[in-house]
């Protein structure tokens, strides 16, 4: 019975850590990422999900999310008395070359370069030239 209780406590602790990892104490933003990799024939090669997202620039990410990009699908939802903005974005990439690990990130144009704003922290997946990677970003942030 004690080992069952310890296992249940460890599971609750792991779930709490996983759910809070992508949340910012500065703005309480939660991000979940799903990645689907298909070969050039359309067959599923890999699928992964993570809520481990590292945000490198909160202010710039919020400014990007505040914009009216056609890539961002937004709606307001309520959870209890709190209102949240639910933002979904889908990114599709056909890989031009083979690589051992691929990254999924959010960046913004800054002058002549791209500024990294956030990236999904996962083990990656191998791709070959022609693989199609579809990344689904789901972002939840409080409405101020």
ABEGO torsion letter per residue (X at the ends): XAAAAAAAAAAAAAAAAAAAAABBAAAGBBBBBBBBBBBAAGBBABBBBBABBBBABAAAAAAAAABABAABBBBBBBBEABBBBBBBBBBBBBBABBBABBBBBBBBBBEABBBBABBBBBAEBBBBBGBBBBBBBBBBBBBX
